[in-house]
Amino acid sequence: MSYFICPHCGERHEIFHHSERWRPEVLNDVPVLGRIPMTAEISKGIDREHPLMADFTPGDARPRAEAAQAEAFLEIARAVQEKLK
């Protein structure tokens, strides 16, 4: 989890400290594919064993927080797809 999306206002909050040394040196050459928001919906989906993306279609008119978390997963999928080309 990377940041928090407020369930009341939909705003993104960077609640974790970011620094140049946020991961071990051995991973310096490993690309970061994306950042997943910390949301109640993701946690609830994990508890229900129901993936968030199972209910999402790109272009879906969902609340801002849901769209942001779905877009984070789509961004990672696009990055993986690009790396595999």
NORURNOR-V854498 format. One line per field, one symbol per residue. burial: 1 if it has 16 or more other ideal C-beta (glycine too) atoms within 10 Angstrom, else 0. Layout:
BEGIN
burial: ???
END
This chain:
BEGIN
burial: 0011100000000000000000000000000001011010110010000001000100000000111111011000000000000
END
